[in-house]
C-alpha cells in the first residue's frame, strides 16, 4: 500500500520532515547558519512540527516577544538591552510543504480542492514575525549538545526544544494492507492520492467508525462513491454516542440516502486483492473486497466488494524522535510529559497528539492548544526569573482536558460534551457520581435526540449527547457543563428547550463559559474584545481567534457580540453591504413603495458609493421579483453576476452549462434527440441532474446563443439553473403509470413548474409532487412539496436538501388543486417579500417569528389581510413571464454581448480538454504554486523594455457602461472596463483577463464596484472575479480580499473620435509574460494527454476550487 509508509517516513500534518527550501531565499543550511549567528545571545526555541498545534505554539511564543517589545518600549535603555537578549528566536521544522493548514476542515478539501482555503497562516507571516521555517524532516536530537539535525544535514542549536510532531494513522496488521487502493487519511498528500485513485472507482470502504472514520466517509461521498463504514463495535461513534443516539443518527442517514451505509459488529479478517486489469493479466495487486472474521457462533458476514479503502482506526503518537534520543516514552506510545508539558529532559517540551499525559493521548486539537498555553506560561515565568522580575506570574499547569466533540456527518450533526457517559462510568473525583439523573428527549421523525445528565439535586449539568436539531444547543449546554456555577434554569427547561433555528441567546452564559473550544475562548474574552473595538465578526475572529477552527461557535459569537454592542449603546443592524444601510427586507419594501426600477435610482436615493458585488445582484433580484423586467436589459445587465448575465452557469475554466427546462421531468423522444444532437455538435458533456433534467457542460460563451436557438426551435425554454428562482418541480409518474399512484402527479408537477418558472427569489426554489405517500418524488425535502391523498393534496413547505438538509413541514392537508395554487402563491410571495438575502425557505421559516403557526395564519387564514396583495403580485410575475433564452436569440444586440472578444470575431480556447468515458472534460486546475509567478505578473510587465504605445480596441459603443469586455491582442487577452460612478462620471480601466487564482480567462465578466477601508476613507474601484469572487483594485491591480494574488493593469483612454485605447508594451514581449498559450490550463506546454477538440468544442465544466460555498458566491 504505497500511501502507508514505515513509521519513520510517515507523513503527518506538522510532522517531522519533508524536503525543499525554507521560507527565505538561500539554501537551507546557509539560512540556518546566518539566522543563528545574527541572533546570537537570544533564547533559541526550536519547534519540531508545523501543524495546527505547532502553529499555535509559535503564535504563543511570538505573543511573548510582542509583550516584551511593548513593555521595553517605555523602559530604560539598560532594561531594554536585557529585554532584547531575552527575546525568543524561533526556528520551526515542517516535513510537509504545505504548512500550518487546518486539519479539522480537511474533509472540505474534497469540495474546493484548494490548499489556500485550509491555510491558517501565509508563509509571509512567519518571516514578518522573525520565525525561520525549515521544510525538512528532523532526523535526530542531540540532547547533550542541544542540537537537532534535519534530513538535509543541517544542524540547529536550541536552548528550548518543543516537540509538536503530532500523530500518524495507526495501521493495523491486516493481511494485504499494503495493496494498491488502500489509504490512510491524514494529510493533503493523502487526500490528493485518494482523489486521483477514486476517479476509476464506484465503491469504497472505511475501516473504523469513529470520528476520523466518519470524517473520511463524508469525504468519500464528495467523490460520488458508495461508501461503507466498517465498525467493530455495536454502533458507530461508540466513544461519543450511546446506542439510542446512534440509532437516531443511523435512521436520519438512511432517510437522506447519501450513499453511506454503516456496518457495525464487523471485524476485518483480510483484504482480498487481485490484478488491476479486468482480464486478469499480471499487474500490481489492488484491493477488490474485504472479508470479515467469524463471530462466536462461527458465522461470518458476507464479504464486501470495494475498490478503494481508507483505514482510519486510530492514531499513533509520533514519538520516534523521543525514543531515539532517550526521552521517556509511555508503554502505549507518546512522549511522557508532566503538568508543565516538560519531558524527562528539562530543556525539551512536547505538546499535542505526540504526548502522553498521565497515560492519556489526546487526539483532539483543543487539548493541544491548552498545552501550548501552558508551555508559553512556563517560558514566560522562566524568562521573568532570569531578568529578576519580582512580579513574575506563576506558570500554568495542564491537568487534563475536555473531550467534547461536535461533528457533521453527511448532513447529520452529532455532539457529545462534558461527562457524557457519567451514567456508566461515573465522574472522576466526585463522590457518588454514578448517582446521576439521566433525562432523554427523542424525536426520530424530526431527527433530534437529546440526552442530558444532571446531579441528583438538579443543580449541575454533567454532560450530554446530542443528535440532529438538538446540536443547535451545543454551545450553550457545553458551556453550562463546564461551569462550576449552579444552574440558573431547571433541568426541565434545558430538556424541553426548543430550538427555533434563530440565533441562540447566549448572553446569559457566565463569563467563564467557554464559547470556542478549539481555541479556548470564553464569553469574557469575546466581551472584552467587543469593548475594545472588535465590533464585527471578522474583527472579533482576528482578535480572539474564536471561530477560526471548526467554525461551530460562530452563531454564539454573533449573539454575544450583538448583545454587547447593544449594551454599549450601539445599534445592531442587518445591512446589505457598505453601500446600503438597509436589510434586504427593508430594501424590498422601499422598492415596492417607491416603485424604483433601476439600481442607480435606488443608489442615489438610499445608498452611497458605487455599489459592489454583494448589493448589485441582491437588488437585481428584488427588481426582478417586483417588476419582472428582462434581467439582461441595458439597465439591469451590469447588476447581474456572471450566471444571470449570460443566462447559464459558469463552470471550471470559464465555460458554461446549459440546462433546458424539462417540466416535471417529462420529455418526448424527439426532444431527447435534439438535446443529443446539440451536445454532439458543440462537443458538450451531458449528465442527468438530480432534478430530472439534462445538463450540458462545456459551452463556450460565444456559442450560447446558437445553442439556445436550436433548443428554443425544438420547444425548449430556459431552465433557470443559473438564477435564484424556481429550478425544478420533481415528480413521480403518479396514477398515470404507477399501480400505487392516487393522483396524476406528473401533470400537476408540470402545471406547477410552468406557473412559477422564472420567478426570482432570495434563493433558489425547488418543488416536488408525489402521487402517493410512498414519496418517490422526495417532496418533503423541497421548498414546497405536494403529496397526493385520497381526498386531495397535502402541502409541505420549508424543506431543502443540500449542505443543511431540512424536512419540510405540513402547511395544509387534503386540499384541492385550486387551493394548492392559492396557498403556494401566497407562501412564495410572502417568502420573497420577507426573507433575507441568500436565505432558503427552510432557514427563513425557522427564523420567522411565530414559526409555522404564523405562516398558516398568513397563508391560510389571511391574518394580516394581505392575501389578495400576495396573489396579485404573483399573478403579475406569472403574466409577464418571457423566456430569457428566446429574448437573446431574437435580439441581435443582445447576441453581440456574447462574443468572446469585443475587437475581433476570432475565438481562442481558454482551457485544454481531455476525453474521459467518451465525453469531454476540462483539464484539471494546476496545483497551488505550480508556477507562483502567475500570482502577480505586474513586476514582469513592468520590466518589459522598450516604448509603450496606444493600441486601439474599438468603438466606445462596443462597451456597455458598468461592465467589461475581453479584447484580443496577439496571443494576449485583456479585459477593458467602462465604469460609472454614482454621479454618472465615466472612467476606463484595462487589466489582464486571466484571474491568477486558477488561471481562468474570465475577469472581463467581473462585477464592478468600490470598497473603502473605513467610512471616511477614499473608495477604491474594484472588480470581483466571477469564479471565486476574489477582488482586485482596478487602479493598482492589488488583491483586496486576498493579497496573495494581484493582476496587471494598463493605462486606458478614449479619443475624441470615440475610440478605446490601451497603453501597451511591444506585443511579442507582452505575449511572453501574459500570453494565453503560456498560461492556459491544459495547454500544450502542460503536456495534457489526448487529442484536444477543435476550438468550437473547447470548454469546461464542473465545480471546484477556491472558496466555493462562500456566501458571496451563492449568487
Helices and strands as residue ranges (DSSP letters): G 7-9, H 28-38, E 43-48, H 52-72, H 77-85, E 88-93, G 103-108, H 109-112, H 123-128, E 131-134, E 138-142, E 147-150, E 155-157, E 160-163, E 167-169, E 182-184, H 188-198, E 203-207, H 211-221, E 226-230, H 243-256, E 260-263, E 268-275, E 285-292, E 304-305, E 308-311, E 315-317, H 320-325, E 335-337, E 348-350, G 352-354, E 355-357, H 365-386, E 405-409, E 412-418, H 422-425, E 437-443, E 448-454, E 461-468, G 469-473, H 474-482, H 491-496, E 514-516, E 521-522, H 523-531, H 537-544, H 554-567, H 584-594, H 599-606, H 615-627, H 634-637, H 642-645, E 649-650, G 652-654, E 656-659, G 663-665, H 669-682, E 685-688, E 694-699, G 701-703, H 704-713, E 726-731, G 734-736, H 745-756, E 765-770, G 779-781, E 784-788, E 793-797, G 802-804, E 809-815, H 817-834, H 841-847, H 851-859, H 867-879, H 884-889, H 892-896, E 913-916, E 919-922, G 932-935, H 938-942, E 949-955, G 956-958, E 963-969, E 972-980, E 986-992, E 994-995, E 1000-1001, G 1003-1005, E 1007-1011, E 1020-1024, E 1031-1033, E 1049-1050, E 1052-1054, E 1059-1064, H 1067-1074, H 1076-1079, G 1084-1086, G 1095-1097, G 1111-1114
